[in-house]
Amino acid sequence: MGDKRDAKIDGTQEVLLEKTPVKKLIWRLSIPSVIGILSYNLYHIINTIYISRGVGAYAAGGLAITLPLFIFLSALSSTMGAGAASIISRAMGKKDMEKANKAAANTFVVFWAMALIVTLLGLYFLEEMLYAMGVTDKLLPYAKEYSRIILMGAITSTGFSSIIRAEGSSRYAMYQWIIPVAANMILDPILIFLFHMGIQGAAIATVLSQCISVAMFFYYFFFSGTSCLKLRAHHFLPDARVIGEILSIGMPSFLQMASQSLTIVIINNVLRKYGGDLNISTYGITNRITIFLMIPLQGIVQGIQPMIGYNYGAGSKARVGETLKAASSIAGCYGLGISILITLIPKLFLYPFTSEAEVINIGSGILKITSLGMIFTGIHMMQLAYFQAIGKSRISLVLSLCNYILCFIPVLLVISSLFGVKGIWLSFPLSGIITLAISSICLRFQMRREKIGRI
């Protein structure tokens, strides 16, 4: 059993992560990740389109209010997934499969426990939570219906694709997203329109689709026989040291996404004060578009993490530097291209969601300004991925906090107090510049320390 397992690691994994040309490997690992994340985000895009078109703009506003809840659930899974993926990649690079197995099993147990706690607390404090997130009385009924069902299905909110991807099975991880989303696309119109369930039908469709993803996870790890990880009962016993390392490494992912959730809450509250229901609904739509456009960057991050983690563990530092340099160049060019495209044709991105002229005009102005921040945010994401992949949890933690808490929120509060609602949108590119400057300084220092070379 041991010889067979080692042969698989020494063969496939070594050729893939150590020998394949860097740029070719980035695309090979990133494209399935992009498709997977795209599929996941289509849950929200599809729901928003169907609800906005079929129920109305205010229902879409109620859905938008619940986005921080979705992001928080994703943050929990990303915390465990990013931490476990880093440990597993480095352990496989060192041929330590016992640690890799233990990290994966402990990840499953801890996430399910946290998801159950979120469900119980969320349902008990549901209305209070929604008001804290910036809901108005007009949007409350829609937000309440949707979030109640999503909370009840919280335990199904991840299929641990990041762990599957960490052992090199990026294609299966991609299928794990595509198949459930296809199911969601079929279920949404049936439940919303045919059965007249409205926003409640969209939530049920989402949870049912997530159940398919979880079923695929169980098949891969426990029945397929194709996983490099061979999980046994003793691997699931909680190990404080392993759990601590997972949480420590994954915490930047949690803080980044939780901070994003907090930012949306603050923006909703500012809009509730200065803009009202229509501005909240419009921001909800533009935010979905922005998240959608960030998907290629997230895919590249997930693609390069196992590359950096494995080669760092194997001592191939030159390859680590080459990977980061290529990924940063791709991210910068992509952000610039998207910014130019939105400046030229902003309304094109809004038409699938609504035909209301006022929403389109407001949304066009928002997108033109906020898209400028993508140029800087993309490069920052690659730098943060590097620190996470090599296990530098403290630096990753600080840089994650910079992205929203330490930079965006202060800039948001200052600029919005001077320019009102428009100041909110200006905060995105301004904070992006500051955050990238900080992460670049940290990266340069780390590169010199590791003697990896200039990026």
ABEGO torsion letter per residue (X at the ends): XAAAAAAAAABAAAAAAAABBAAAAAAAAAAAAAAAAAAAAAAAAAAAAAAAAAAEAAAAAAAAAAAAAAAAAAAAAAAAAAAAAAAAAAAAAAGBAAAAAAAAAAAAAAAAAAAAAAAAAAAAAAAAAAAAAGBBAAAAAAAAAAAAAAAAAAAAABAGAAAAAAAGBAAAAAAAAAAAAAAAAAAAAAAAAAAGAEAAAAAAAAAAAAAAAAAAAAAAAAAAGABABBBBAAAABBBAAAAAAAAAAAAAAAAAAAAAAAAAAAAAAAAAAAAEAAAAAAAAAAAAAAAAAAAAAAAAAAAAAAAAAAAAAAGBAAAAAAAAAAAAAAAAAAAAAAAAAAAABAAAAAAAABABAAAAAAAAAAAAAAAAAAAAAAAAAAAAAAAAAAGBAAAAAAAAAAAAAAAAAAAAAAAAAAAEAAAAAAAAAAAAAAAAAAAAAAAAAAAAAAGAEBX
